[in-house]
Amino acid sequence: MNWVKICEASVLPQGSGIAAWVNETAVAIFDLGNDGLYAVGNVDPATGVSVLARGLVCDIEGKLCVASPLYKHHYQLEDGVCIEDSNLSAMSFEIKKQHGQVLVKAIA
């Protein structure tokens, strides 16, 4: 698995998501400042639509989540698991900042 450069860290919006392509996979990236940097699949598992990057970030019982704009399912940013239905899960990706760049570990 390779690390893929997404963008300069300085251009990431804080507190909301952006979508990026990583080896033909849509990824939602969230820079939450002191709360961390997260990457999950952009596809909402309940609908198959690429919208999670546009979802609202929230905290549910101490777990950072993104709420899908469609059916409002909440997906944990740490591992992609849906709070309302554990059978639903968005892919999760390793992500890091290095030398001013945002990198996501690509799936082979």
ZICORVEN-V535453 format. One record per backbone hydrogen bond with DSSP energy under -1.0 kcal/mol. CO is the residue of the C=O (numbers start at 1). NH is the residue of the N-H. E is the energy in kcal/mol with one decimal. If there is no record, write none. Layout:
co=CO nh=NH e=E
co=CO nh=NH e=E
This chain:
co=2 nh=106 e=-3.3
co=4 nh=104 e=-2.3
co=7 nh=102 e=-2.8
co=8 nh=11 e=-1.5
co=9 nh=12 e=-1.2
co=18 nh=29 e=-3.1
co=20 nh=27 e=-3.1
co=25 nh=22 e=-2.6
co=26 nh=42 e=-2.3
co=27 nh=20 e=-2.3
co=28 nh=40 e=-2.2
co=29 nh=18 e=-1.8
co=30 nh=38 e=-2.7
co=31 nh=15 e=-3.1
co=32 nh=35 e=-2.3
co=33 nh=36 e=-1.7
co=36 nh=32 e=-3.1
co=38 nh=30 e=-2.7
co=39 nh=93 e=-2.6
co=40 nh=28 e=-3.8
co=42 nh=51 e=-1.5
co=42 nh=52 e=-2.4
co=44 nh=47 e=-1.2
co=44 nh=48 e=-3.6
co=49 nh=44 e=-2.9
co=49 nh=51 e=-1.3
co=51 nh=54 e=-1.9
co=52 nh=55 e=-1.8
co=56 nh=67 e=-2.8
co=58 nh=65 e=-3.2
co=60 nh=63 e=-1.5
co=63 nh=60 e=-2.7
co=64 nh=77 e=-2.7
co=65 nh=58 e=-2.6
co=66 nh=75 e=-2.8
co=68 nh=72 e=-1.1
co=73 nh=68 e=-3.0
co=74 nh=83 e=-3.3
co=75 nh=66 e=-2.2
co=76 nh=80 e=-2.6
co=80 nh=90 e=-2.8
co=81 nh=76 e=-2.7
co=85 nh=88 e=-2.4
co=88 nh=82 e=-2.3
co=91 nh=41 e=-2.8
co=94 nh=105 e=-2.3
co=96 nh=103 e=-3.1
co=98 nh=101 e=-1.6
co=100 nh=9 e=-2.8
co=101 nh=98 e=-2.5
co=102 nh=6 e=-3.2
co=103 nh=96 e=-2.4
co=104 nh=4 e=-3.1
